[in-house]
């Protein structure tokens, strides 16, 4: 089944060129199918890029999904046209009375700030509380994972001397979990962050389960509430060239960013990236939708608690 997306969303044309089946809302309303409702709070600077990256992965499922994009009233993006935000995004204030089968909260370029110093901290913590009772399963990514773990469970973050930057092998601690169905013994995940979590802070907290980690990049994925929350410290959604663009952007401008590890073919930027995470990224998102959203969400979406 296809994804139901807002009419004229730029990602529709981009993904159709990749032979991914999407349909706009006008066509979707003609089908008598109850889609799974997925909310996406997109905090990344390049909204259209992140929309496309996430929709590409969400499309890899036979289930029909209806996507709603959420924005913050307390923050105005600088890198996305206001017309795009007005056309395709809704304020949390206008969505908080609704329930959703699943939700994704992305990373944000604010990780070097203390959580309480982030300008929209008050509003985003309201969203975290709302997701607890209005969403069947929520996927927190990168900064959002750190913020969610801090807010809900008191887990601190720690600054790094050098940016954790590159592709790092992750090892499931419990390969039999449904989220890892079809996975190999290890899987690759892109990372791009200046802060980290400590393993002991996760394992010491009641209610948290460390389900994937790396000897090099540390805490990978944390699960809580039997899969109603997943906290992913990396970026499985990244496109092949995302780290390359970040690296070229920062060359000569920062002294805490090295060439991304395990990314370029033969460690030579002129060779371009070697994509090693795409297969497991598709599996992860489809397993999340299947086992932790579709199979656990109530038939009546209003019954989500």
C-alpha positions in Angstrom: 0.0 0.0 0.0 1.2 3.6 -0.6 1.9 6.5 1.7 -0.8 9.1 1.9 0.9 12.5 1.8 -0.3 16.1 1.6 -1.0 17.3 -1.9 2.0 18.9 -3.7 4.5 17.9 -1.1 7.9 18.0 -2.9 8.9 14.5 -1.7 6.1 13.0 -3.9 7.8 13.9 -7.2 11.3 13.0 -5.8 10.2 9.6 -4.6 8.2 8.7 -7.7 11.4 9.0 -9.7 12.7 6.2 -7.4 9.7 4.1 -8.3 8.3 4.5 -4.7 4.5 4.3 -4.7 3.1 7.4 -3.0 -0.3 9.1 -3.4 -1.5 12.5 -2.5 -4.4 13.0 -0.1 -7.0 13.7 -2.9 -6.5 10.3 -4.4 -6.2 8.5 -1.1 -9.6 9.7 0.2 -11.2 7.7 -2.6 -10.0 4.5 -1.0 -12.0 2.9 1.9 -9.0 2.0 4.0 -8.2 3.0 7.6 -4.5 4.1 7.3 -2.1 4.1 10.1 -1.6 7.7 11.2 2.0 8.8 11.6 3.0 12.2 13.0 6.5 13.6 12.2 8.0 16.4 14.3 10.7 17.6 11.9 13.3 19.6 13.8 16.1 19.3 11.2 17.2 22.5 9.4 16.7 21.2 5.9 13.0 20.1 6.2 12.4 18.9 2.6 15.5 16.7 2.7 14.5 15.1 6.0 10.9 14.7 4.8 12.1 12.8 1.8 14.6 10.6 3.8 11.9 9.5 6.3 9.2 9.0 3.7 11.5 6.8 1.6 12.0 4.4 4.6 8.3 4.5 5.7 7.3 3.5 2.2 8.9 0.1 2.6 5.8 -1.5 4.1 2.5 -3.0 2.6 0.5 -1.0 5.1 -1.1 2.4 4.1 0.3 5.3 6.2 -1.1 8.8 6.5 1.6 11.3 7.3 1.1 14.5 9.3 3.9 17.0 9.7 4.1 18.8 13.0 5.9 22.1 13.7 6.7 24.1 16.8 4.9 27.4 17.4 7.9 28.6 19.5 10.5 28.2 16.8 10.7 29.5 13.2 12.9 27.5 10.8 15.5 29.6 9.0 16.4 27.2 6.1 12.9 26.3 4.8 10.5 28.6 3.0 7.7 29.9 5.2 5.3 28.9 2.4 6.4 25.3 2.7 5.8 25.3 6.4 2.4 26.9 6.2 1.3 24.5 3.4 2.5 21.2 4.8 3.0 21.6 8.6 0.6 22.0 11.5 1.2 23.5 15.0 1.2 21.1 17.9 -1.5 23.2 19.4 -3.8 22.2 16.5 -2.9 18.5 16.7 -2.8 17.8 20.4 -6.4 16.6 20.6 -5.7 13.9 18.0 -4.3 10.4 18.5 -1.6 8.8 16.3 -0.5 5.2 15.7 3.1 6.2 15.4 5.3 9.3 15.7 8.9 10.3 14.7 10.8 13.1 16.4 13.9 14.0 14.5 17.3 15.3 15.6 18.0 19.1 15.9 21.2 21.2 15.6 21.1 22.2 19.3 22.9 19.4 21.0 25.7 21.5 22.4 23.2 23.5 24.4 21.9 22.3 27.8 18.4 21.0 27.3 16.7 23.7 29.3 18.6 26.4 27.3 17.0 25.3 24.0 14.5 28.0 23.1 11.7 25.6 22.4 12.3 23.2 25.4 9.0 24.0 27.1 7.0 23.3 24.1 8.8 20.1 23.1 8.5 18.6 26.6 4.7 19.2 26.2 4.9 17.2 23.0 6.9 14.4 24.8 4.1 14.2 27.5 1.4 14.2 24.9 3.1 11.4 22.9 3.1 9.3 26.1 -0.7 9.1 26.1 -1.7 9.9 22.4 0.8 7.8 20.4 1.1 4.0 20.3 4.9 4.0 19.5 7.3 7.0 19.3 10.7 6.9 17.5 13.1 9.5 18.9 16.2 10.2 16.7 19.6 11.6 17.6 19.1 14.8 19.7 15.5 13.9 20.2 16.6 10.6 21.6 18.9 12.3 24.1 16.2 14.9 25.0 13.6 12.2 25.4 15.8 10.1 27.6 16.7 13.1 29.7 13.2 14.3 30.1 11.4 11.0 30.8 14.2 9.1 32.6 16.8 11.6 33.8 19.6 10.3 31.5 22.3 13.0 31.0 24.4 13.6 27.9 28.1 14.3 27.8 30.2 16.4 25.4 32.7 14.8 23.1 36.2 16.1 22.3 35.6 15.2 18.6 32.4 14.8 16.7 31.2 11.2 16.5 31.1 11.2 12.7 30.8 8.3 10.3 29.3 4.8 10.0 29.7 2.5 13.0 28.9 -1.1 13.5 26.0 -1.7 16.0 25.4 -5.0 17.8 22.0 -6.0 19.0 21.9 -7.1 22.7 18.8 -9.2 22.1 18.6 -10.3 18.4 15.2 -12.0 19.0 13.4 -8.7 19.5 10.9 -8.1 16.7 12.6 -4.8 15.9 15.6 -6.8 14.7 13.8 -9.4 12.7 15.8 -10.1 9.5 18.9 -8.3 10.9 22.4 -9.7 10.6 24.6 -10.1 13.7 25.7 -6.5 13.3 24.5 -3.6 11.3 25.8 -0.2 10.2 24.4 3.1 11.4 25.4 6.7 10.5 26.3 9.0 13.4 26.8 12.8 13.4 26.8 14.2 16.9 29.0 16.2 19.4 27.5 14.6 22.6 27.0 11.0 23.8 25.2 8.9 26.3 26.9 6.6 28.8 26.0 2.9 28.9 25.8 2.8 32.7 23.2 5.6 32.8 21.0 3.5 30.6 21.4 0.2 32.4 20.9 1.7 35.8 17.5 3.2 34.9 14.5 1.2 35.6 12.3 0.9 32.5 15.1 1.3 29.9 16.6 -1.5 27.8 19.8 -1.0 25.8 19.0 -3.0 22.7 22.0 -2.1 20.4 25.4 -0.7 21.0 28.8 -0.2 19.4 32.4 -0.6 20.8 33.2 2.6 19.0 30.1 4.8 19.0 28.6 3.6 22.3 24.9 3.5 23.0 23.0 2.8 19.8 19.3 2.1 20.4 17.4 2.2 23.7 13.8 0.8 24.1 11.3 1.7 26.8 7.7 0.7 27.6 7.9 -2.5 25.6 8.5 -0.7 22.4 6.2 2.3 22.9 9.4 4.3 22.8 12.6 3.8 20.8 15.6 6.2 21.2 18.1 6.0 18.3 21.3 7.9 18.8 22.3 7.8 15.1 20.7 8.5 11.7 19.5 5.4 9.9 17.4 7.6 7.7 20.4 9.5 6.2 20.8 9.5 2.4 24.1 8.3 0.9 25.5 11.8 0.5 24.4 13.4 3.8 27.6 12.9 5.8 29.6 14.0 2.7 27.7 17.3 2.6 28.3 17.9 6.3 32.0 17.1 6.0 32.5 19.5 3.1 30.5 22.2 4.9 32.7 22.0 7.9 36.2 21.6 6.4 38.4 24.5 7.5 35.6 25.9 9.7 35.8 23.5 12.7 38.7 21.8 14.4 36.6 19.1 16.1 35.3 17.4 13.0 37.5 14.7 11.2 36.7 12.9 8.0 33.7 10.6 8.6 34.9 7.1 9.5 34.1 4.0 7.6 32.2 6.1 5.0 34.2 6.9 1.9 35.4 4.1 -0.4 39.0 3.4 0.6 38.8 6.4 3.0 39.1 8.7 0.0 36.5 11.5 -0.3 37.1 11.7 -4.0 35.7 8.1 -4.3 32.4 9.0 -2.8 30.6 7.1 0.0 30.1 3.4 0.2 26.5 2.8 1.4 26.4 0.1 4.1 23.3 0.9 6.2 20.4 1.2 3.7 19.2 -2.4 3.9 19.0 -2.5 7.7 17.5 1.0 7.8 14.6 -0.2 5.7 14.2 -3.3 7.9 14.3 -1.2 11.1 11.5 1.1 10.0 9.3 -1.6 8.5 9.7 -3.7 11.6 8.9 -0.7 13.8 5.7 0.0 11.7 4.7 -3.7 11.6 5.4 -5.0 15.2 5.3 -1.9 17.3 2.7 0.2 15.6 0.3 -1.9 13.4 0.2 -5.0 15.6 -0.2 -3.1 18.9 -2.3 0.0 18.1 -6.0 -0.3 19.0 -8.6 -0.7 16.3 -10.2 2.5 17.5 -7.4 5.1 17.4 -9.2 7.1 20.1 -8.5 4.2 22.6 -4.8 4.9 22.6 -3.7 5.7 26.2 
